[in-house]
Amino acid sequence: MSRKVADVLWEMLANAGVKRCYGIVGDALNPVIDALRRNGKIEFIHVRHEEYGVFAAVAEAYFSGKPVAVCGTAGPGVVHLFNGLMDARKEGAPIIAIAGDVETSVMDTAALEELNPYKFFEAASLYTGRVVNPKQARPIFNTAILTALLEKGPTVISLPGDVASADADTRSTEITVPATPLLRPSDADLNRLVEMIDNAKSVAIFGGDGCRDARDQVIQLADRLKAPVGYSFRGKQWLEHDNPNAVGMTGLLGYGGAYGAIHDAELLLLLGTDFPFSEFLPGDRVKKVQIDKNPKHIGRRTAVDLGLVGDITATVTALLESVREKTDVHFLEKHVAETNSFHDLLQHYVDKGPGIKPIRPEFLAATLSEIAADDAMFFADTGTACIWLARHIKGSKGRALFGSFSWASMANAAPNAFGAQLAYPGRQTIALCGDGGYTMLALGDLLTQVERKTPVVQIILNNDSLDFVKIEQQEAGIIPYGVAFKNPNFAKVAEAMGAKGIRIEEPGDVREGLAEALAYKDGPVVVDAVVDPFALSLPSHTPFHTVKGFTLSLAKQVLSGRLDSVIKTMEHNVRLV
Ligand SMILES: Cc1ncc(C[n+]2csc(CCOP(=O)(O)OP(=O)(O)O)c2C)c(N)n1
């Protein structure tokens, strides 16, 4: 049989390091999947929802740095990929989406399932190629693969069935991934930075995902400068653990002395971060230097005094050659002490947890962190799970923490953990899921995990509500509305679907229930944790309007006869301070 366009596709993807393709096939993709089967080097992961497949691929691609393929067909199946591809774009995961397209003979005729891929994918995709002629195959596949890998994001290959099954025009399926160049500022710019640092009485560091490979260098720099180190959610896993200068996070999920440190410093170094909450960053009173390998990040969240383009590892390594050691530890010690006292405060519900019913999520998360493996991979749904991950799950050299941190989609955690389990079999992959998120997307694909016997631990924070939104509404001074629902017993549902189900209602059962889940290796586990729906969480630095709004909401609820809920909220949270 002659080589088809679809054969070239898989051969090139395999040569670029793709190991898996997640998705759902049909119509235009039938010749494509037939070629995948013939090829034999790439595993097809048949999911029940295309979006689930993309979230799984995102976790694999983000952690492995290798490209991962996803597929959907045609119009509606392609549409289901979109939210996941936005996530890939925001989280920086190299994903190549193969989008089944209508036959070339009916393009632009409003055919059944027809979708203009250029328009549709514009917001998500870094590159979209539509293959209408076999001669385009090699250059389009090459561009899609390299763009995804080098720019770290999603690309789309829109492939009509007739072209996929046409004879290929090329014999070559080689793909050369260029080596990453060393990227750092010029010596003159580095000298300016050294001068600013040497002249500053106090320096703070705030780091993001760009510090991923620069952990040792940043910690060394912080040590040299006696600088407290705060971090974004994406920076936490690289900069928090085993770092005596760590002072926590700022922002809505914030904790510790990070907010104080970055506002009180004379000079702030923003390293590899595009932290989006400008209101939590200092204004003109603090001198700011931002270093990022993406020039578009410089100065967009807060005005900076110096912007340098460079990879954090290369730049900080160069900096360390000439920056002078500081000796005054006063500033550092103050903010580390503040961080320690905040940690004590956070321990309140952890320590009291065994005696409080409904179960406090803080206690659940802290217990999980304590008993999980040193190389466990944790994933949090957007929602309150993020708060507990940020504040109570401890990172380590071998651990991984991930979520839809920059795109902030619901329902990412279970598919993330599934993808991570396929990529890193044997490691604990643990999803902290919202009940809203789990029932939105993850439940159907529990069947995929069951079929594959994938030992993913998914812990559902069963609070009968879209709790995070309830908090948002309270903060805005709105009476919570449209956020309550009734859940089934998820453990029973899981058992009925062929998974292991564990329901935890008693605080005294938390440790044992979680340990049982982590020890189970024969397939997926669903832990149905009935947690306190009033486990309200305020950020470490709460802007005035937040407190005012929250109080306002309570007042409005009293006036509208919802005193019971007010009392419960007060009862449950006043103890925090
Ligand atoms: C796909 C999507 N829809 C809506 C939102 C807005 N949103 C953010 S958090 C949240 C609530 C999440 O509720 P749940 O999953 O039950 O978790 P909880 O906060 O209760 O822990 C919503 C609706 C979103 N981020 N993503």
The ligand as an SDF file (V2000), in Angstrom:
LIG
                    3D

 26 27  0  0  0  0  0  0  0  0999 V2000
  -15.5020   25.9180   32.6610 C   0  0  0  0  0  0  0  0  0  0  0  0
  -15.6940   26.9400   33.7440 C   0  0  0  0  0  0  0  0  0  0  0  0
  -16.9420   27.3650   34.0570 N   0  0  0  0  0  0  0  0  0  0  0  0
  -17.1290   28.2720   35.0490 C   0  0  0  0  0  0  0  0  0  0  0  0
  -16.0770   28.8000   35.7220 C   0  0  0  0  0  0  0  0  0  0  0  0
  -16.2730   29.8150   36.8530 C   0  0  0  0  0  0  0  0  0  0  0  0
  -15.9490   29.1490   38.1250 N   0  0  0  0  0  0  0  0  0  0  0  0
  -14.7610   29.2410   38.7300 C   0  0  0  0  0  0  0  0  0  0  0  0
  -14.6280   28.3510   40.1220 S   0  0  0  0  0  0  0  0  0  0  0  0
  -16.2190   27.8080   39.9690 C   0  0  0  0  0  0  0  0  0  0  0  0
  -16.8180   26.9270   41.0180 C   0  0  0  0  0  0  0  0  0  0  0  0
  -16.1790   25.6040   41.1290 C   0  0  0  0  0  0  0  0  0  0  0  0
  -17.0290   24.8050   41.8970 O   0  0  0  0  0  0  0  0  0  0  0  0
  -16.6470   23.3420   42.3100 P   0  0  0  0  0  0  0  0  0  0  0  0
  -16.0440   22.6200   41.1800 O   0  0  0  0  0  0  0  0  0  0  0  0
  -17.8160   22.7140   42.9470 O   0  0  0  0  0  0  0  0  0  0  0  0
  -15.4880   23.5740   43.3690 O   0  0  0  0  0  0  0  0  0  0  0  0
  -15.5750   24.2910   44.8010 P   0  0  0  0  0  0  0  0  0  0  0  0
  -15.2350   25.7300   44.5890 O   0  0  0  0  0  0  0  0  0  0  0  0
  -16.9450   24.0750   45.3500 O   0  0  0  0  0  0  0  0  0  0  0  0
  -14.5250   23.6010   45.5980 O   0  0  0  0  0  0  0  0  0  0  0  0
  -16.8270   28.3500   38.8250 C   0  0  0  0  0  0  0  0  0  0  0  0
  -18.2360   28.1220   38.4420 C   0  0  0  0  0  0  0  0  0  0  0  0
  -14.7930   28.3550   35.3410 C   0  0  0  0  0  0  0  0  0  0  0  0
  -13.6980   28.8170   35.9210 N   0  0  0  0  0  0  0  0  0  0  0  0
  -14.6340   27.4110   34.3770 N   0  0  0  0  0  0  0  0  0  0  0  0
  1  2  1  0
  2  3  1  0
  2 26  2  0
  3  4  2  0
  4  5  1  0
  5  6  1  0
  5 24  2  0
  6  7  1  0
  7  8  2  0
  7 22  1  0
  8  9  1  0
  9 10  1  0
 10 11  1  0
 10 22  2  0
 11 12  1  0
 12 13  1  0
 13 14  1  0
 14 15  2  0
 14 16  1  0
 14 17  1  0
 17 18  1  0
 18 19  2  0
 18 20  1  0
 18 21  1  0
 22 23  1  0
 24 25  1  0
 24 26  1  0
M  CHG  1   7   1
M  END
$$$$
